[in-house]
């Protein structure tokens, strides 16, 4: 088989705008003759900007665009052997179908018989040969899109650019047009470059997919390669539904996840290297629990016509709940001394009572005194309390030398530690106190709650830290009022999305099976 010819080469394309936004960050890409290439990614990833640079509608800030070996950066759009079809069809409403398709040829002053021959060929190609005399405003959206494609192809370009051309169509018509576009591309035998954010569209139509994110190419490959062998978490999550599990490579073709060893098809990783394990929902099957390689409980199931979208939970995260006491700062005013003093009731664990001293109590209660006029701080001279290493409520009084005093409560609570024998991990968190304004002013509340509660988790096997992945609470941060609230911290549980034809009741205990070739192993982000 002869080697395919490179038709288009993007070399280190950078595009930035006047506001300083960098949309493309050094993109390099080769596109070959007769390929159907799809630029795929979320809104704002740079795919349309790259297409517009190729079409001549934008100039790159840096880099070269080679067309058949020649740099075309400074070649005007109308001189390029490239035509574009946009999402909005841009047909001429005052012209019929024939004249819309013939417009470009008429401008070139081609002979009428040649125009007629080419237009009728295009009409046959898009299956609208009986519509030549129709006004375009009488056509459906799908028919108008076909006319736009025919008008772009009639000039016989070397490349057709399609910028989300199916975005305005309903789902049924989109699917029909996907098949039509692939057929048309094969019939005319030219390069199509298609822009979309629709993953299914890209997988259905493309010879090659270029996945983009934040102005950079993440992966280039065939639809099968992109779907079955994503290179990173972004690609895995963006291309269809998937399950990504933390794993460790024990050796070539052997990976450990959920504390079990599984044969796989993965080589080139270091021994004990932490990895991401990817299993697509359709590569998992539900079996009786005793037969499962993994065992779990059905959390939900949704009927989708040909299959069920099922969620199976194989492990519940280790969870701990603590109390957060929230108060409003209401200082005591000693008018005679010209002083104010404030302190908050606070919580502490019973095992911490033995380490208490006056400085720690002042800190726990956020106790402070100040001059009512100058607002200069005044020292707290004495701390009187009857706190014992027993669960209960105790009084604490803070006083200045002038006798300005405030009394609050200290609630001593049992040690808050949860151990999971099943998952061999332990989680710890302290009950804690905060002011209303602390909660309302927090910019990253989940992180702050974790810090305030000294929440942490670790493996009982090797002592390594285990990440706390979920923080839940029973209050609205914006409208929180003084009171006691529950805050729950959890380590990661495992849920698997399964695409199956097997109907299951919610709560059913089941097993999951998969094959070694169904496991794809990726490097962890930042470990390249």
C-alpha positions as CSV (number, residue, x, y, z in Angstrom):
1,X,0.0,0.0,0.0
2,X,1.5,3.4,-1.0
3,X,2.3,5.8,1.8
4,X,-0.4,8.4,2.4
5,X,0.6,11.9,1.5
6,X,0.6,14.7,4.1
7,X,-1.7,17.4,2.8
8,X,-1.8,19.8,5.8
9,X,0.8,20.5,8.5
10,X,0.2,22.7,11.5
11,X,3.5,23.6,13.0
12,X,3.6,25.0,16.5
13,X,0.5,27.1,16.1
14,X,0.0,29.7,18.8
15,X,-3.1,32.0,18.8
16,X,-3.6,34.8,21.3
17,X,-6.1,37.6,21.3
18,X,-5.7,41.3,22.3
19,X,-7.2,40.6,25.7
20,X,-4.3,38.3,26.5
21,X,-6.3,35.1,26.1
22,X,-4.1,32.3,24.6
23,X,-6.5,30.0,22.7
24,X,-3.9,27.7,21.0
25,X,-0.7,26.8,22.8
26,X,1.8,25.4,20.2
27,X,-0.4,23.0,18.3
28,X,1.3,20.7,15.8
29,X,-0.8,18.3,13.6
30,X,-0.4,16.4,10.4
31,X,-3.5,15.7,8.2
32,X,-3.3,13.4,5.2
33,X,-5.1,13.2,1.8
34,X,-8.6,11.8,1.8
35,X,-8.9,11.6,5.6
36,X,-12.0,12.3,7.6
37,X,-10.5,14.1,10.6
38,X,-12.5,15.3,13.6
39,X,-11.3,18.0,16.0
40,X,-13.1,17.1,19.2
41,X,-13.2,18.9,22.5
42,X,-15.3,21.0,24.9
43,X,-16.3,24.6,24.1
44,X,-13.4,26.9,24.3
45,X,-10.7,24.3,23.7
46,X,-9.4,25.9,20.5
47,X,-10.8,23.5,17.8
48,X,-12.8,26.2,15.9
49,X,-9.9,28.6,16.1
50,X,-7.6,26.0,14.5
51,X,-10.2,25.4,11.7
52,X,-10.5,29.2,11.1
53,X,-6.8,29.6,10.8
54,X,-6.7,26.8,8.2
55,X,-9.6,28.4,6.3
56,X,-7.9,31.8,6.2
57,X,-10.3,33.6,8.5
58,X,-7.8,34.1,11.3
59,X,-4.0,34.6,11.4
60,X,-1.9,32.6,13.9
61,X,0.2,34.6,16.4
62,X,3.0,32.1,15.8
63,X,3.7,29.0,13.7
64,X,3.2,27.8,10.2
65,X,0.4,26.2,8.2
66,X,1.7,24.1,5.3
67,X,-0.7,23.1,2.5
68,X,0.9,20.5,0.1
69,X,4.3,21.6,1.5
70,X,3.8,25.4,1.0
71,X,3.2,27.9,3.8
72,X,-0.3,29.4,3.3
73,X,-0.5,31.7,6.4
74,X,-0.4,34.8,4.2
75,X,-2.5,33.3,1.4
76,X,-6.0,34.9,1.3
77,X,-9.0,32.6,2.1
78,X,-10.4,32.8,-1.4
79,X,-7.2,31.6,-3.0
80,X,-7.0,28.5,-0.8
81,X,-8.3,25.1,-2.2
82,X,-10.4,25.0,0.9
83,X,-14.2,25.5,1.4
84,X,-16.1,25.8,4.7
85,X,-19.6,24.7,5.8
86,X,-20.8,26.4,9.0
87,X,-23.5,25.5,11.5
88,X,-25.7,28.2,10.0
89,X,-26.2,27.2,6.4
90,X,-25.8,30.8,5.0
91,X,-27.9,30.0,1.9
92,X,-29.2,32.8,-0.3
93,X,-33.0,32.9,0.5
94,X,-33.8,34.7,-2.8
95,X,-32.3,32.0,-4.9
96,X,-33.5,28.5,-5.6
97,X,-31.5,25.3,-4.9
98,X,-29.8,25.2,-8.3
99,X,-28.7,28.8,-8.2
100,X,-27.4,28.5,-4.6
101,X,-25.2,25.5,-5.6
102,X,-24.1,27.2,-8.8
103,X,-23.2,30.5,-7.2
104,X,-19.5,30.0,-6.9
105,X,-19.2,28.6,-10.4
106,X,-21.1,31.5,-11.8
107,X,-18.7,34.0,-10.1
108,X,-15.9,32.1,-11.8
109,X,-17.8,32.5,-15.1
110,X,-17.6,28.8,-16.0
111,X,-19.7,27.7,-19.1
112,X,-23.4,27.1,-18.4
113,X,-23.2,23.5,-19.6
114,X,-20.3,22.8,-17.3
115,X,-22.2,24.5,-14.4
116,X,-25.3,22.4,-15.1
117,X,-23.3,19.2,-15.2
118,X,-21.5,19.9,-11.9
119,X,-24.6,21.1,-10.1
120,X,-26.6,18.1,-11.1
121,X,-23.8,15.8,-10.0
122,X,-23.8,17.5,-6.6
123,X,-27.6,17.2,-6.3
124,X,-27.4,13.5,-7.0
125,X,-24.6,13.2,-4.4
126,X,-26.7,14.7,-1.7
127,X,-29.9,12.9,-2.9
128,X,-31.8,16.1,-3.8
129,X,-31.8,15.9,-7.7
130,X,-35.6,16.6,-7.8
131,X,-35.2,19.8,-5.8
132,X,-33.3,22.0,-8.2
133,X,-36.1,24.5,-8.7
134,X,-37.2,24.6,-5.1
135,X,-36.7,27.8,-3.0
136,X,-34.3,27.0,-0.2
137,X,-36.7,28.5,2.4
138,X,-39.1,25.6,1.6
139,X,-36.5,22.9,2.6
140,X,-36.1,21.2,6.0
141,X,-33.0,21.8,8.1
142,X,-31.4,18.6,6.9
143,X,-32.1,19.4,3.3
144,X,-30.7,22.9,3.7
145,X,-27.5,21.5,5.2
146,X,-27.1,19.2,2.3
147,X,-27.4,22.1,-0.1
148,X,-24.8,24.0,1.8
149,X,-22.4,21.0,1.5
150,X,-23.2,20.6,-2.2
151,X,-22.4,24.3,-2.7
152,X,-19.1,23.9,-0.9
153,X,-18.2,20.8,-2.9
154,X,-19.2,22.0,-6.4
155,X,-16.0,24.1,-6.5
156,X,-14.0,20.9,-6.1
157,X,-11.9,21.9,-3.1
158,X,-9.0,19.7,-1.9
159,X,-10.3,20.2,1.7
160,X,-13.8,20.7,3.2
161,X,-14.0,22.3,6.6
162,X,-17.1,21.6,8.6
163,X,-17.7,23.7,11.7
164,X,-20.3,22.0,13.8
165,X,-22.5,21.6,10.7
166,X,-25.1,19.3,12.4
167,X,-25.5,21.4,15.6
168,X,-28.9,22.9,14.6
169,X,-30.5,19.5,13.7
170,X,-32.6,17.3,15.9
171,X,-31.2,14.0,17.2
172,X,-32.8,11.8,14.5
173,X,-31.7,14.0,11.7
174,X,-28.2,14.4,13.1
175,X,-27.7,10.6,13.0
176,X,-29.0,10.5,9.4
177,X,-26.6,13.3,8.4
178,X,-23.7,11.6,10.1
179,X,-24.1,8.7,7.7
180,X,-24.7,11.0,4.8
181,X,-21.5,13.0,5.5
182,X,-19.3,9.9,5.7
183,X,-20.8,8.6,2.4
184,X,-20.3,12.0,0.7
185,X,-16.6,12.1,1.9
186,X,-16.0,8.6,0.5
187,X,-17.7,9.4,-2.8
188,X,-15.8,12.7,-3.5
189,X,-12.5,11.4,-2.1
190,X,-11.2,14.6,-0.5
191,X,-10.1,15.5,3.0
192,X,-12.9,16.5,5.5
193,X,-12.0,18.3,8.7
194,X,-14.9,18.3,11.1
195,X,-15.3,20.2,14.3
196,X,-17.6,19.0,17.0
197,X,-18.0,18.6,20.8
198,X,-20.2,15.5,20.3
199,X,-18.2,12.4,21.2
200,X,-20.6,10.0,19.5
201,X,-20.5,12.0,16.3
202,X,-16.7,11.9,16.3
203,X,-16.6,8.1,17.0
204,X,-19.2,7.4,14.2
205,X,-17.7,9.4,11.4
206,X,-13.9,9.8,11.7
207,X,-10.9,8.1,10.3
208,X,-8.8,10.1,12.9
209,X,-9.9,12.0,16.0
210,X,-7.9,14.9,17.5
211,X,-8.9,15.4,21.1
212,X,-8.3,19.0,22.3
213,X,-8.5,20.7,25.7
214,X,-7.5,24.2,26.8
215,X,-5.6,25.0,23.6
216,X,-3.6,21.8,23.5
217,X,-3.9,18.4,21.8
218,X,-4.5,15.6,24.3
219,X,-4.5,12.6,22.0
220,X,-4.6,11.7,18.3
221,X,-5.8,8.3,17.1
222,X,-8.5,6.3,15.4
223,X,-11.9,6.1,17.1
224,X,-11.0,2.7,18.4
225,X,-7.7,3.9,19.8
226,X,-9.2,7.0,21.4
227,X,-12.1,5.0,23.0
228,X,-10.2,1.8,24.1
229,X,-6.8,3.3,24.9
230,X,-7.2,6.9,26.2
231,X,-3.9,8.4,27.3
232,X,-5.1,10.4,30.3
233,X,-8.1,11.0,32.5
234,X,-9.4,13.9,30.5
235,X,-9.7,11.8,27.3
236,X,-11.1,8.8,29.2
237,X,-13.9,10.9,30.7
238,X,-14.6,13.0,27.7
239,X,-15.0,10.1,25.2
240,X,-18.1,8.3,26.5
241,X,-18.9,6.9,29.9
242,X,-16.1,5.2,31.8
243,X,-14.9,3.9,35.2
244,X,-11.5,5.2,36.5
245,X,-10.1,3.3,39.5
246,X,-6.9,3.9,41.5
247,X,-4.5,1.0,40.9
248,X,-0.9,-0.1,41.4
249,X,1.1,-2.0,38.8
250,X,2.6,-5.0,40.5
251,X,4.4,-6.2,37.4
252,X,3.9,-6.4,33.6
253,X,0.3,-7.5,32.9
254,X,-0.7,-7.5,36.5
255,X,-2.5,-4.6,38.2
256,X,-3.9,-4.3,41.7
257,X,-7.0,-2.4,42.5
258,X,-9.6,-2.7,45.2
259,X,-6.9,-4.8,47.1
260,X,-7.1,-7.6,44.4
261,X,-4.7,-8.6,41.7
262,X,-6.1,-8.7,38.1
263,X,-4.3,-9.8,34.9
264,X,-4.3,-7.1,32.2
265,X,-2.6,-6.1,29.0
266,X,-0.2,-3.4,30.2
267,X,3.6,-3.2,30.1
268,X,6.3,-0.6,30.6
269,X,5.3,0.6,34.0
270,X,7.5,0.6,37.1
271,X,6.9,-2.0,39.8
272,X,4.4,-0.6,42.3
273,X,3.8,2.5,40.2
274,X,0.4,4.1,41.0
275,X,-1.8,4.1,37.9
276,X,-5.4,4.9,36.7
277,X,-7.3,1.8,35.7
278,X,-10.0,2.3,33.0
279,X,-12.9,-0.1,32.4
280,X,-15.7,0.9,30.1
281,X,-19.3,0.2,31.3
282,X,-20.0,-2.2,28.4
283,X,-16.9,-4.3,29.3
284,X,-18.4,-5.1,32.7
285,X,-21.0,-7.8,33.1
286,X,-23.3,-8.6,36.1
287,X,-23.3,-12.1,37.4
288,X,-24.4,-13.9,40.6
289,X,-22.4,-12.5,43.5
290,X,-20.5,-15.8,44.2
291,X,-19.1,-15.7,40.6
292,X,-18.0,-12.1,40.7
293,X,-14.4,-10.9,40.4
294,X,-15.7,-7.9,42.3
295,X,-18.8,-7.9,44.6
296,X,-21.2,-5.1,45.2
297,X,-24.7,-3.8,45.6
298,X,-26.9,-2.3,42.8
299,X,-27.5,1.3,43.7
300,X,-29.6,2.3,40.6
301,X,-30.7,1.0,37.2
302,X,-32.1,3.0,34.3
303,X,-33.7,1.3,31.3
304,X,-32.4,2.8,28.0
305,X,-34.2,0.6,25.5
306,X,-31.5,-1.8,24.3
307,X,-29.7,-1.9,27.7
308,X,-29.8,-0.9,31.3
309,X,-27.5,1.8,32.7
310,X,-26.6,0.3,36.1
311,X,-24.5,1.6,39.0
312,X,-23.0,-1.0,41.3
313,X,-21.3,0.0,44.5
314,X,-18.4,-2.3,45.5
315,X,-17.2,-0.4,48.4
316,X,-18.5,2.3,50.8
317,X,-16.0,4.9,51.8
318,X,-15.0,5.1,55.5
319,X,-17.0,7.9,57.1
320,X,-16.9,10.0,60.2
321,X,-19.3,12.7,61.5
322,X,-18.3,15.5,63.8
323,X,-20.1,18.4,65.5
324,X,-19.5,22.0,64.5
325,X,-20.7,24.6,67.0
326,X,-21.3,28.0,65.4
327,X,-21.8,31.1,67.4
328,X,-22.3,34.8,66.8
329,X,-19.6,37.1,68.3
330,X,-21.4,39.1,71.1
331,X,-18.8,40.8,73.3
332,X,-19.4,41.8,76.9
333,X,-19.0,45.6,77.4
334,X,-17.6,46.9,80.7
335,X,-18.5,50.6,80.4
336,X,-16.8,51.6,83.7
337,X,-13.5,50.1,82.6
338,X,-14.0,51.1,78.9
339,X,-13.3,47.5,77.9
340,X,-14.9,44.8,75.8
341,X,-14.3,41.1,75.9
342,X,-15.5,38.2,73.8
343,X,-15.2,34.4,73.8
344,X,-17.0,31.5,72.2
345,X,-18.2,28.2,73.6
346,X,-16.0,25.4,72.2
347,X,-15.7,21.7,71.7
348,X,-12.8,19.4,72.5
349,X,-12.1,15.7,72.6
350,X,-11.8,13.9,75.9
351,X,-8.2,12.7,75.2
352,X,-7.1,16.3,74.6
353,X,-8.1,17.6,78.1
354,X,-4.9,16.4,79.7
355,X,-2.9,18.7,77.4
356,X,-4.9,21.8,78.1
357,X,-3.3,25.0,79.5
358,X,-4.6,28.5,79.6
359,X,-3.1,29.5,76.3
360,X,-4.8,26.6,74.5
361,X,-8.1,27.4,76.1
362,X,-7.9,31.0,75.0
363,X,-7.1,29.8,71.5
364,X,-10.0,27.3,71.4
365,X,-12.5,29.9,72.6
366,X,-11.0,32.7,70.4
367,X,-11.1,34.8,73.6
368,X,-9.9,38.4,73.3
369,X,-10.3,41.7,75.0
370,X,-9.9,45.3,73.7
371,X,-10.2,49.0,74.6
372,X,-13.7,50.1,73.5
373,X,-12.4,53.5,72.2
374,X,-8.9,52.7,70.8
375,X,-9.6,49.1,70.0
376,X,-6.1,48.3,71.3
377,X,-5.9,44.7,72.5
378,X,-5.9,44.0,76.3
379,X,-4.4,41.0,77.9
380,X,-6.6,38.3,79.4
381,X,-5.3,37.9,82.9
382,X,-7.1,34.8,84.1
383,X,-8.8,31.7,82.8
384,X,-11.0,29.9,85.4
385,X,-12.5,26.5,84.4
386,X,-13.5,23.1,85.9
387,X,-12.9,21.0,82.7
388,X,-12.4,17.3,83.5
389,X,-11.3,14.5,81.2
390,X,-14.9,13.2,81.1
391,X,-17.7,13.7,78.6
392,X,-19.8,16.7,79.7
393,X,-20.3,20.5,79.7
394,X,-18.0,22.8,81.7
395,X,-17.9,26.5,82.5
396,X,-14.9,28.6,81.4
397,X,-14.5,32.3,82.6
398,X,-12.0,34.7,81.0
399,X,-11.2,38.0,82.8
400,X,-9.0,41.1,82.4
401,X,-7.1,42.8,85.2
402,X,-9.9,45.4,85.4
403,X,-12.4,42.6,86.0
404,X,-14.1,42.6,82.6
405,X,-15.2,39.0,82.3
406,X,-17.2,36.5,80.1
407,X,-18.2,33.0,80.7
408,X,-18.7,30.3,78.0
409,X,-19.2,26.6,77.9
410,X,-16.7,23.9,76.9
411,X,-18.2,20.7,75.7
412,X,-16.0,17.6,76.2
413,X,-16.8,14.8,73.8
414,X,-15.7,11.3,73.2
415,X,-12.8,10.5,70.9
416,X,-14.0,10.7,67.3
417,X,-12.2,8.0,65.3
418,X,-13.6,5.4,63.0
419,X,-11.8,2.2,61.9
420,X,-12.8,0.1,58.9
421,X,-11.6,-3.5,59.4
422,X,-12.9,-4.3,55.9
423,X,-10.9,-1.7,54.0
424,X,-8.0,-1.5,56.6
425,X,-8.2,2.2,57.1
426,X,-8.9,4.7,59.8
427,X,-10.4,8.2,59.7
428,X,-10.2,10.9,62.4
429,X,-11.7,14.3,62.9
430,X,-12.3,16.7,65.8
431,X,-15.4,18.4,66.9
432,X,-14.8,22.1,66.5
433,X,-16.2,25.6,66.9
434,X,-16.5,28.4,64.4
435,X,-18.1,31.9,64.1
436,X,-20.8,32.7,61.7
437,X,-18.5,35.0,59.8
438,X,-15.8,32.3,59.5
439,X,-18.3,30.2,57.5
440,X,-19.7,33.0,55.4
441,X,-16.2,34.3,54.5
442,X,-14.7,31.0,53.5
443,X,-13.6,30.8,49.9
444,X,-13.1,27.0,49.9
445,X,-15.4,25.7,52.5
446,X,-14.8,22.0,52.0
447,X,-11.1,22.4,52.5
448,X,-11.5,24.8,55.4
449,X,-13.9,22.4,57.2
450,X,-11.3,19.6,56.8
451,X,-8.6,21.9,58.2
452,X,-10.8,23.1,61.1
453,X,-11.7,19.6,62.1
454,X,-8.1,18.3,61.7
455,X,-9.7,15.6,59.5
456,X,-7.3,12.9,58.3
457,X,-7.4,9.2,57.2
458,X,-4.7,6.6,56.8
459,X,-4.1,3.0,55.8
460,X,-3.8,0.6,58.8
461,X,-1.5,-1.6,56.6
462,X,1.3,0.7,55.7
463,X,0.3,4.0,57.5
464,X,0.1,5.9,54.2
465,X,-2.3,8.8,54.1
466,X,-5.7,8.1,52.5
467,X,-7.4,11.0,50.7
468,X,-10.7,12.4,52.1
469,X,-12.8,12.8,48.9
470,X,-16.1,13.9,50.2
471,X,-17.3,16.5,52.7
472,X,-21.0,16.9,53.5
473,X,-22.8,19.3,55.9
474,X,-26.4,20.1,56.8
475,X,-26.4,23.9,56.5
476,X,-26.4,26.7,54.0
477,X,-23.1,28.6,54.3
478,X,-24.7,31.9,53.2
479,X,-27.6,31.9,55.7
480,X,-26.0,29.9,58.6
481,X,-27.1,30.9,62.1
482,X,-25.7,30.0,65.5
483,X,-26.2,26.4,66.4
484,X,-24.6,22.9,66.3
485,X,-24.2,21.2,62.9
486,X,-23.1,17.9,61.6
487,X,-20.1,17.7,59.2
488,X,-19.3,14.4,57.6
489,X,-15.9,13.4,56.1
490,X,-15.5,10.3,53.9
491,X,-12.8,8.5,52.1
492,X,-13.4,7.3,48.5
493,X,-15.9,4.6,47.8
494,X,-16.1,2.7,44.6
495,X,-19.0,2.8,42.2
496,X,-19.0,1.2,38.7
497,X,-21.2,2.2,35.8
498,X,-22.3,-1.0,34.0
499,X,-24.1,-1.2,30.6
500,X,-26.0,-4.5,30.7
501,X,-29.0,-6.3,29.4
502,X,-29.6,-7.9,32.8
503,X,-32.4,-6.3,34.8
504,X,-31.6,-6.0,38.5
505,X,-33.5,-4.7,41.5
506,X,-32.0,-1.8,43.5
507,X,-30.2,-3.2,46.5
508,X,-29.5,-6.6,44.9
509,X,-26.2,-8.2,45.8
510,X,-24.3,-9.0,42.6
511,X,-20.9,-9.8,41.1
512,X,-19.0,-8.0,38.3
513,X,-16.7,-9.8,35.8
514,X,-14.4,-8.5,33.0
515,X,-11.6,-9.8,30.9
516,X,-7.9,-8.9,31.0
517,X,-8.2,-7.1,27.6
518,X,-11.0,-5.0,29.0
519,X,-8.6,-3.3,31.5
520,X,-6.8,-0.2,30.2
521,X,-4.0,1.2,32.4
522,X,-3.0,4.9,32.2
523,X,-0.2,6.8,33.9
524,X,-1.3,9.1,36.7
525,X,-1.5,12.8,35.8
526,X,1.8,14.5,36.4
527,X,3.9,11.3,36.2
528,X,5.0,11.6,32.6
